[in-house]
Amino acid sequence: MPELISLYVDDKPVRVPPGITVAAAIAYAAADSRGAGIVTRRSVAGSLRGPLCGMGICQECRVTIDGEPHRLACQMSCVEGMQVVTGEARQ
């Protein structure tokens, strides 16, 4: 079994296998807590948004990573200590 890495999703520590995407790490965090689907942000009207295409085209998976907004969670690989902020945390 590969060694796990640690990162934070909305200030919650999450341990995941190396090489997975930030979108997958958000799914891990959701499964541990609220059990709902993956929520990465809210639309201008307040609707919940999450990964749709999984290849960076739809841009529904935008999150803030290490202070940099509008990063595509489906395209970013997790790294040790990464700080991810979703739209749910900004409410």
MARTOR-566923 format. One line per 4 residues: number of its first residue (from 1); their letters; for each residue x, z, y negated of N, C-alpha, C. Coordinates in Angstrom, 1 decimal. Layout:
N
NUM = a = X:Z:Y:X:Z:Y:X:Z:Y ~ ...
END
This chain:
91
1 = mpel = 0.8:0.0:1.2:0.0:0.0:0.0:0.9:0.0:-1.2 ~ 0.6:-0.9:-2.2:1.4:-0.9:-3.4:1.3:0.3:-4.2 ~ 2.3:0.7:-5.0:2.3:1.8:-5.9:1.3:1.5:-7.0 ~ 0.6:2.5:-7.5:-0.4:2.3:-8.6:0.3:2.5:-9.9
5 = isly = -0.2:1.8:-10.9:0.2:2.1:-12.3:-0.9:2.8:-13.0 ~ -0.6:3.4:-14.1:-1.6:4.2:-14.9:-1.7:3.5:-16.3 ~ -3.0:3.4:-16.7:-3.3:3.0:-18.0:-4.5:3.7:-18.5 ~ -5.0:3.5:-19.7:-6.1:4.2:-20.3:-7.1:3.2:-20.7
9 = vddk = -8.4:3.4:-20.3:-9.5:2.6:-20.7:-10.4:3.6:-21.5 ~ -10.6:3.4:-22.8:-11.4:4.2:-23.7:-10.9:5.7:-23.5 ~ -9.6:5.9:-23.5:-9.0:7.2:-23.4:-9.1:7.9:-22.0 ~ -9.7:7.2:-21.1:-9.8:7.7:-19.7:-8.7:7.2:-18.9
13 = pvrv = -7.9:8.0:-18.2:-6.8:7.5:-17.4:-7.4:6.8:-16.2 ~ -6.8:5.7:-15.9:-7.2:4.8:-14.7:-5.9:4.4:-14.0 ~ -6.0:4.6:-12.7:-4.8:4.1:-11.8:-5.3:2.9:-11.0 ~ -4.5:1.8:-11.2:-4.8:0.6:-10.6:-3.6:-0.1:-9.9
17 = ppgi = -3.8:-1.0:-9.0:-2.7:-1.7:-8.4:-2.0:-2.6:-9.4 ~ -0.7:-2.7:-9.4:0.0:-3.6:-10.3:-0.5:-5.1:-10.2 ~ -0.5:-5.8:-11.3:-0.8:-7.2:-11.2:-2.3:-7.5:-11.4 ~ -3.2:-6.5:-11.5:-4.6:-6.8:-11.7:-4.9:-7.0:-13.2
21 = tvaa = -6.0:-7.7:-13.5:-6.3:-7.9:-14.9:-6.9:-6.7:-15.5 ~ -6.9:-6.7:-16.8:-7.5:-5.6:-17.6:-9.0:-5.6:-17.3 ~ -9.6:-6.7:-17.1:-11.1:-6.7:-16.8:-11.3:-6.0:-15.5 ~ -10.4:-6.1:-14.5:-10.6:-5.4:-13.2:-10.3:-3.9:-13.4
25 = aiay = -9.4:-3.6:-14.3:-9.2:-2.1:-14.6:-10.4:-1.5:-15.2 ~ -11.1:-2.3:-16.1:-12.3:-1.8:-16.7:-13.4:-1.6:-15.7 ~ -13.4:-2.5:-14.7:-14.4:-2.3:-13.6:-14.0:-1.0:-12.8 ~ -12.8:-0.8:-12.5:-12.4:0.5:-11.8:-12.9:1.7:-12.6
29 = aaad = -12.7:1.7:-13.9:-13.1:2.8:-14.8:-14.6:2.9:-14.8 ~ -15.3:1.8:-14.8:-16.8:1.9:-14.8:-17.3:2.4:-13.4 ~ -16.7:2.0:-12.4:-17.1:2.5:-11.0:-16.9:4.0:-10.9 ~ -15.8:4.5:-11.6:-15.5:6.0:-11.5:-16.5:6.8:-12.4
33 = srga = -17.0:6.2:-13.4:-17.8:7.0:-14.3:-19.3:6.6:-14.4 ~ -19.6:5.6:-15.1:-21.0:5.3:-15.3:-21.7:4.5:-14.3 ~ -20.9:3.8:-13.4:-21.5:3.0:-12.3:-22.2:1.8:-12.8 ~ -22.3:1.5:-14.1:-22.9:0.3:-14.6:-22.0:-0.8:-14.5
37 = givt = -22.3:-2.0:-15.0:-21.4:-3.1:-15.0:-20.3:-3.0:-15.9 ~ -19.5:-4.0:-16.0:-18.3:-4.0:-16.9:-18.8:-4.3:-18.3 ~ -18.6:-3.4:-19.2:-18.9:-3.7:-20.6:-17.6:-3.7:-21.4 ~ -17.3:-4.8:-22.1:-16.1:-4.9:-22.8:-16.4:-4.8:-24.3
41 = rrsv = -17.5:-5.2:-24.8:-17.8:-5.1:-26.2:-19.3:-5.3:-26.4 ~ -19.7:-5.2:-27.7:-21.1:-5.5:-28.1:-21.1:-6.7:-29.0 ~ -22.2:-7.5:-28.9:-22.3:-8.6:-29.9:-22.6:-8.1:-31.3 ~ -22.7:-9.0:-32.2:-23.1:-8.6:-33.6:-24.4:-7.9:-33.6
45 = agsl = -25.3:-8.4:-32.8:-26.7:-7.8:-32.7:-26.7:-6.5:-31.9 ~ -25.6:-6.1:-31.2:-25.6:-4.9:-30.5:-25.8:-5.0:-29.0 ~ -25.9:-6.3:-28.5:-26.1:-6.5:-27.1:-24.8:-6.2:-26.3 ~ -24.9:-5.7:-25.1:-23.8:-5.4:-24.3:-23.2:-6.8:-23.8
49 = rgpl = -21.9:-6.9:-23.8:-21.2:-8.1:-23.4:-20.1:-7.7:-22.4 ~ -19.8:-8.6:-21.5:-18.7:-8.4:-20.5:-18.2:-9.7:-20.0 ~ -17.2:-9.7:-19.1:-16.6:-10.9:-18.6:-17.7:-11.8:-18.0 ~ -17.6:-13.1:-18.3:-18.6:-14.1:-17.8:-17.8:-15.1:-17.0
53 = cgmg = -16.9:-15.8:-17.6:-16.3:-17.0:-16.9:-15.0:-16.6:-16.1 ~ -14.3:-15.5:-16.6:-13.1:-15.0:-15.9:-11.9:-15.9:-16.1 ~ -12.0:-16.9:-17.0:-10.8:-17.7:-17.3:-10.5:-17.9:-18.7 ~ -11.1:-17.1:-19.6:-10.8:-17.1:-21.0:-11.5:-18.0:-21.9
57 = icqe = -12.5:-18.8:-21.3:-13.2:-19.8:-22.1:-14.3:-19.1:-22.9 ~ -15.1:-18.2:-22.3:-16.3:-17.6:-23.0:-15.9:-16.6:-24.0 ~ -14.8:-15.9:-23.9:-14.3:-14.9:-24.8:-15.2:-13.7:-24.9 ~ -16.1:-13.5:-23.9:-17.0:-12.3:-23.8:-16.2:-11.1:-23.4
61 = crvt = -15.0:-11.2:-22.9:-14.3:-10.0:-22.4:-13.3:-9.4:-23.4 ~ -13.5:-9.7:-24.7:-12.5:-9.3:-25.7:-12.5:-7.8:-25.8 ~ -11.3:-7.2:-25.8:-11.1:-5.8:-26.0:-9.9:-5.6:-26.9 ~ -9.6:-4.4:-27.3:-8.4:-4.0:-28.1:-7.4:-3.5:-27.1
65 = idge = -6.2:-4.1:-27.0:-5.2:-3.6:-26.1:-4.0:-3.2:-27.0 ~ -3.6:-2.0:-26.8:-2.4:-1.4:-27.5:-2.5:-1.7:-29.0 ~ -3.8:-1.5:-29.6:-4.0:-1.7:-31.0:-4.3:-3.1:-31.5 ~ -4.1:-4.1:-30.6:-4.3:-5.5:-31.0:-5.7:-5.9:-30.5
69 = phrl = -6.6:-6.2:-31.5:-8.0:-6.6:-31.2:-8.1:-8.0:-30.6 ~ -9.2:-8.2:-30.0:-9.6:-9.6:-29.5:-8.7:-10.1:-28.4 ~ -8.2:-9.3:-27.6:-7.4:-9.7:-26.4:-8.4:-10.0:-25.3 ~ -8.1:-11.0:-24.5:-9.0:-11.4:-23.4:-8.7:-10.6:-22.2
73 = acqm = -9.6:-9.7:-21.8:-9.3:-8.8:-20.6:-9.2:-9.5:-19.3 ~ -9.8:-10.7:-19.2:-9.7:-11.5:-18.0:-8.4:-12.2:-17.8 ~ -7.6:-12.3:-18.9:-6.4:-13.0:-18.9:-5.1:-12.1:-19.0 ~ -5.3:-10.9:-19.2:-4.2:-9.9:-19.4:-3.9:-9.1:-18.2
77 = scve = -2.7:-9.1:-17.7:-2.3:-8.2:-16.6:-2.1:-6.8:-17.1 ~ -2.4:-5.8:-16.3:-2.2:-4.4:-16.7:-0.7:-4.1:-16.6 ~ -0.3:-3.2:-17.5:1.0:-2.7:-17.5:1.0:-1.2:-17.7 ~ 2.0:-0.5:-17.2:2.0:0.9:-17.2:1.8:1.4:-18.7
81 = gmqv = 0.9:2.4:-18.9:0.7:3.0:-20.2:-0.2:2.3:-21.1 ~ -0.7:1.1:-20.8:-1.5:0.3:-21.6:-2.7:1.1:-22.1 ~ -3.1:0.9:-23.4:-4.2:1.5:-24.0:-5.3:0.4:-24.2 ~ -6.4:0.6:-23.6:-7.5:-0.4:-23.7:-8.7:0.2:-24.4
85 = vtge = -9.2:-0.4:-25.4:-10.4:0.1:-26.0:-11.5:-0.9:-25.9 ~ -12.6:-0.6:-25.3:-13.8:-1.5:-25.2:-14.8:-1.3:-26.3 ~ -15.8:-2.1:-26.4:-16.8:-2.0:-27.4:-17.6:-0.7:-27.2 ~ -17.7:-0.2:-26.0:-18.4:1.0:-25.7:-17.8:2.2:-26.4
89 = arq = -16.5:2.2:-26.5:-15.8:3.3:-27.2:-16.0:3.3:-28.7 ~ -16.2:2.1:-29.2:-16.3:1.9:-30.7:-17.7:2.2:-31.2 ~ -18.7:2.6:-30.4:-20.0:2.9:-30.8:-20.2:4.1:-31.6
END
